[in-house]
């Protein structure tokens, strides 16, 4: 009977490693999602800062469609790494904060000024980019 226990333990460890590999492979979507969000945020923030009038509304509608579509896609993913929801929440708080600062300061003081909107766009992309890097290493 005691001879079976080391074999069972080895089998259990092998199965655990196998399942871990499956989870890692099937949860890579989180890295792609966050990287895509970073790029889209960069483009959206710069575009909104450089546009005027109705063009801002068109860009905003495109952003809403993008966020809704990617959010629905993300919600349909069946495999999540442990702690992903918390990490994504932190990313979204970081993004919301940087975006709010960029727009609240830039809209009045730097409308159409690429010297403000280029770095502001990068700043809004940083939280999701960091999230993608962190997610790739978890």
HELIX and SHEET records of a PDB file:
HELIX    1   1 UNK A    2  UNK A   26  1                                  25    
HELIX    2   2 UNK A   29  UNK A   50  1                                  22    
HELIX    3   3 UNK A   54  UNK A   75  1                                  22    
HELIX    4   4 UNK A   84  UNK A  109  1                                  26    
HELIX    5   5 UNK A  114  UNK A  137  1                                  24    
END                                                                             
